[in-house]
Amino acid sequence: MFGRETPLGYIETVAGELFLESSRDLARLSAAYDNLRMLARSPAESMKFVKELSEHGA
């Protein structure tokens, strides 16, 4: 019905929304997302961290 879809990136900031279409911008956005996922804690680690903060203060 719609044919081939063009890749699109979306970023929401305090200054507004950005829609990215160029392959260069999409590659940079994808790399940033991959880096964040690599650095993120697992759900179990996150729960442990929040519990520790609540017990010992931030």
Secondary structure, DSSP 8 states (H G I E B T S, - for coil): ---S----EEEEETTEEEEE-SHHHHHHHHHHHHHHHHHS--HHHHHHHHHHHHHH--
